[in-house]
């Protein structure tokens, strides 16, 4: 959303970015209330968001070309980390019981 604001994106594009913020906020809320796995799902789903909006011929000019690829890798790394932590905590609780 920062690139859209700084790059003079259209109102429609900004609305789409706000929709994304709301959507991914839902994953955060679920992750905090139910299970950290929801956080991982949100981060993994963000890969599709980045690829769908910022790669290919429809990519907006205000997003630097390297950013989507970087974000996709980062999103997958964070999602994997959250799953690994959740699994490790679950395993340690099971062993402690």
NORGI-V572747 format. One record per residue. N is the residue number from 0. RES is the residue in one letter. OMEGA is omega in whole degrees, 0 to 359 (NA if undefined). Layout:
BEGIN
n res omega
N RES OMEGA
N RES OMEGA
END
This chain:
BEGIN
n res omega
0 X 179
1 X 178
2 X 180
3 X 179
4 X 182
5 X 185
6 X 178
7 X 180
8 X 179
9 X 177
10 X 179
11 X 180
12 X 178
13 X 177
14 X 178
15 X 178
16 X 178
17 X 176
18 X 177
19 X 178
20 X 179
21 X 180
22 X 183
23 X 172
24 X 176
25 X 178
26 X 177
27 X 180
28 X 178
29 X 179
30 X 179
31 X 184
32 X 188
33 X 186
34 X 177
35 X 177
36 X 177
37 X 174
38 X 179
39 X 178
40 X 178
41 X 178
42 X 179
43 X 179
44 X 180
45 X 175
46 X 178
47 X 178
48 X 180
49 X 181
50 X 183
51 X 184
52 X 191
53 X 177
54 X 175
55 X 186
56 X 181
57 X 183
58 X 180
59 X 183
60 X 183
61 X 177
62 X 178
63 X 188
64 X 184
65 X 187
66 X 182
67 X 181
68 X 177
69 X 181
70 X 179
71 X 178
72 X 179
73 X 180
74 X 180
75 X 178
76 X 182
77 X 178
78 X 180
79 X 179
80 X 181
81 X 178
82 X 180
83 X 178
84 X 180
85 X 179
86 X 181
87 X 179
88 X 179
89 X 180
90 X 181
91 X 176
92 X 180
93 X 181
94 X 180
95 X 183
96 X NA
END
